[in-house]
Amino acid sequence: MATPTPSVKAVRGTRDLLPPETALWARIEQTARDVFARYGFGEIRTPIFEATELFARGVGEETDIVSKEMYTWEDRARAQSEKAQSLTLRPENTAGVVRAYIEHKLGETGAPQKLFYIGPQFRRERPQRGRYRQFWQIGCEVLGPQSSGSESPVRDAEVLEMLATLLDELGVKNWKLELNSVGSSEDRKRYNAALREALAPVKHQLNEDNQRRAETNPLRVLDSKDPADQAIIAALPKIADYLDDDSRAHFAAVLAALDACSVPYTANPRLVRGLDYYTRTTFEFTVPDGSGLGTQNALLGGGRYDGLSEMLGGPKAPGIGFAIGEDRLVLTLQAQREALEPRTLNLEPKLDAYIAPIGAERNAAALALARELRRAGLSVEVGDGTFRLKKSFEAADRVARHIVILGEDELASNTATVKTFATGEQVKVDRTKLIDLLRT
Ligand code: AMP
């Protein structure tokens, strides 16, 4: 006997999003678009792949993302005029946005650019609940020349207040905002030196990755999730003690503005985040255990990146941004909603009508009626005339609020028989009254 051909499966760490769940994704994206519009953000769409160098320079060679998680390949030249080049699937979108800002000279408008994006990102991480190799981010960036006010703490607070509004409008419960300041690049140099010194006598007790980081990029050690490293980390110097007056005043102004807006927050002096480009304000929004994320409780993260544009060869363009993990937002909303209303979780709204033709010769007329109703704005499913009436009723009850029966009689008299499932009522109506009835 021939062995059956194995079917092709989605690649590890990737997954298909299917209805009805995709309705929730669409609602999240629509809500985000609505909120962002109210704050004056416009959409940017950057390419899914970029020159590898962009991420090496922007995100940082020593980060986990660049050192082990990127999907990188050598792209062959197809013509004499082209050069082979190393390309990478974007692991995040900030570097791409800043590249576009530089490339299109967006700074020359003199106004701060407020840009948002929604799209997939790629990281070769160990897949688990809430962590995928292709995942979606919804993000915003505010950046511009210094004269545009892009460095102002008002921008930081506005972005954080907008996130609080977005999460509230989406219905996310019990979110928590943690924030910190990692200072200017000079502050960080001094802090890194202090960390290196403090880590020298104890670094042999850290895990292998952190031993290397203790040398190359000690700030990254604070990011360690390894429980065995936590006692050492707790005893390390705090960045707050290394901030210069400007960074300190900037952070205080951000907190004061959040207080004025009544946005609750917790200052967390250990929050540094996994990307190298951050300066001053860094933040994360988390949800409590049991909100559907397993160990991945960070819903979103972001911060200020005042030097990033220059790192990429552009003009000075201070900025701040964030990226929401959309996959995690979906998991959280599903889990929190189920906790509230375990049995009534129905993301898929029912269609207005299901048209059941009686007999195959009524199929064409059923489709014509469906066309008329859909053009009037109703949502409609069409059955098949070969179905027995019982089967049509069952199919209709699953997907629609009304069944419209179209038999010989109805067609001859220009009427339709409509049953409304919620009330059990069945009536024969004139075609001219049909649309109004189905809207109820
Ligand atoms: P980052 O770009 O690392 O600052 O991450 C920002 C947000 O993206 C995180 O808070 C997560 O919600 C989400 N995220 C990052 N990596 C993944 C991943 N591998 N799978 C799903 N979501 C992710």
Boltz pocket constraint, residues with backbone or C-beta under 6 A from the ligand:
constraints:
  - pocket:
      binder: B
      contacts: [[A, 91], [A, 92], [A, 123], [A, 125], [A, 130], [A, 131], [A, 132], [A, 133], [A, 134], [A, 135], [A, 136], [A, 137], [A, 274], [A, 285], [A, 298], [A, 299], [A, 300], [A, 301], [A, 302], [A, 323], [A, 324], [A, 325], [A, 326], [A, 327], [A, 328]]
      max_distance: 6.0
